[in-house]
Amino acid sequence: MSSLEDLLKKSIPELSDLFVRRRRPVPKGLLEALEVDRRQGAHQLARRIRERYRENRAEGQRLHYLLRFEIELWSSGYGLVAGVDEAGMAPLAGPVVAGAVILPQNYKLRGLNDSKKILDPEKRDELAVQIKQDAVCWSVGIAEVEEIDKINIYHAGLLAMQRAVQGLTCRPDFILVDARKIPNCETPQRGIIRGDALSASIAAASIIAKTTRDAHMLELDQVYSGYGLATHKGYPTPEHCRLLKLLGALPIHRRSFARVREALGLDPIQTELFATEEEHPEITQIIDGFVNRIQEEAEV
């Protein structure tokens, strides 16, 4: 980094590019020098840098809060904590994809959040690349459309989660899961309602799952043109439903879903969507979390 004297020789737009747009570390004394600088815009730049400081502090506090479940587990001796989440429960077409991620302890990635709250696809992709680079290990699991139609979407989501965990190259000491618990899993685990917004590990898994599934739907759009898969990713948007009725169902459409069956002229079917109380005593809470997740996904 240039000396303070050299920096102050730069124009205000150049300094703004360095310390606001590119968010370079601000050298000691620069802020104070700008506040007494007589150039037009210097005081405004100083205010913008101070605003950046406030944003950084707020983001640091948010990310620390996002680690509260992990910190509790790390302090209890669970060194490797995995987060698990899925994407693609609500769509009418395509697979359901789960992500599993073990983050380094005290990991803080600026912008890390529930994938549904990150509306910019490019930002999600950037975060996914960084998470994969930084993670202790990560994996994805997929349940195909045929499996969804055979065992229903709820159990297919759990199957994708099982496969994601099984794909981890490091065995986790504890697993944090969004809304549910993974069956037939010997590792201790905890289901957290809205966990993708409350746990850094689950949020990271949600980003891996979402970006993986979106990329797959872009590939399917090349195979099945005319259905807008690259745009709606299989979700029940008005345009997708219109095209489904107009063009009919594809092999990748979920025939256990009512809107697809309607397009095919088939009668509605009734299947057991959720697990039983014998399988999960906390079923009421699990169902509430699952229903909320479906509603949130359908709105994305």
Secondary structure, DSSP 4 states (H G I P E B T S, - for coil): ---HHHHTTS-HHHHHIIIIIS-PPPPTTHHHHHHH--STTHHHHHHHHHHHHHHHHHHHHHHHHHTHHHHHHHHTT---EEEEEEE-SS-SBS-EEEEEEEPPTT---TT---GGG---HHHHHHHHHHHHHHSSEEEEEEE-HHHHHHH-HHHHHHHHHHHHHHT-SS--SEEEEESS--TT--S-EEEETTGGGT-HHHHHHHHHHHHHHHHHHHHHHHHSTTS-HHHHTT---HHHHHHHHHH---TTB-TTSHHHHHHHTPPP-----S--TTT-TTHHHHHHHHHHHHHHHHH-
